[in-house]
């Protein structure tokens, strides 16, 4: 039976969810509090210049390819994409920087030039990181997340030791040059965690960096948002802006609607794509996971 679904927010996750739900034949409406969509991935235009406000790194292009592929589409149907060469530069001070190339052999040569013997170590490190990437991104990340037991597989069991060490320790075992250490530690910051608190298994972020490269959507990251919006609309999703959700209506411990600008809007399912904390504040205290 098709459902009447209301989604709060219009960031990457909300737009993606709306497309999948609409594809299943549901009636889907997104409510966005701002005048423009995108959530944290917003755009600023001023004096002839365009700035991304929020995400600015396009990594893991295969994830985007899979998303659009699920609808028999390609990213190129919605936005252009260029692999950056060099990928980026890491600055350590005025006129003191390390250039990261767009391919692993050149990156290996750069490491070797800064620390003798580090080249082969980097190749080994990235090879292992690629194995972790294949497990995490091509498998685990697409599981529903209903139970921690989902994470226990033959592949992860073989990597169990990596869950009891951390990125910081592993990097420092292999490399001594301070700059190289900082370069290898920074990708996990995108996960919102410190290298010293992040299990070694998450080295797959280093493969995303050195192995898959850094890309630039034509027109900036907001072009991806616009592409996802277009796909959602093509699938029948309706997007309403300037519509802040004031609260989630709960009856008998089930979300049955939302309140928008004082109007009660019924729903079979309410999905929040807003920040977790904000989503909690939309619920009455007795229904929150955290007070």
Secondary structure, 3 states (H helix, E strand, C coil): CCCEEEEECCCHHHHHHHHHHHHCCCEEEEECCCCCCCCCCEEEEECCEEEEECCCCECCHHHHHHHHHCCCCCHHHCCCEEECCCCEEEEEECCEEEEECCCHHHHHHHHHHHCCCHHHHHHHHHHHHHHHHHHHCCCHHHCCCCCHHHHCCHHHHCCHHHHCCEHHHHHHHHCCCHHHHHHHHHHHHHHCCCHHHCEHHHHHHHHHHHHCCCEEECCCCHHHHHHHHHHHHHCCCEEECCCCEEEEEEECCEEEEEEECCEEEECCEEEECCCHHHHHHCCCHHHCCCC
